[in-house]
Amino acid sequence: MDVMRDAIGWLSVLLALSGAVLSALHVRRSTWAVVIAAGFGLQAFAMAFTRIAIVLMSRGDTGSGTIPALFLLTSLLGMAGSAAIIAGLAGVLAQLKQATEAAGAPETLSDGEA
């Protein structure tokens, strides 16, 4: 059961890294892709660091007062990553709206109307 739990934890890190790579591949389309990629990168780093800290704690290789501070730091990094992803998504959607309006196409994303 421990192996399954560990595999799922590392799978979430892999998914965050995939989000960073996928976003980075679209930098030419939108400068906001850099922000999104950075957000996924921060999340991946925070998740990986947390996984490593958990392994060290289970082995007893922990410092006396450093673990709570490190968990706080990784939580803040993960939160900053989420904020970057949200900001990047808002920027991409705003660019999409501007491009749609500039093309004279009917709006499809406002107030749920088609």
Secondary structure, 3 states (H helix, E strand, C coil): CHHHHHHHHHHHHHHHHHHHHHHHCCCCCCCHHHHHHHHHHHHHHHHHHHHHHHHHHHHCCCCCCHHHHHHHHHHHHHHHHHHHHHHHHHHHHHHHHHHHHHHCCCCCCCCCCC
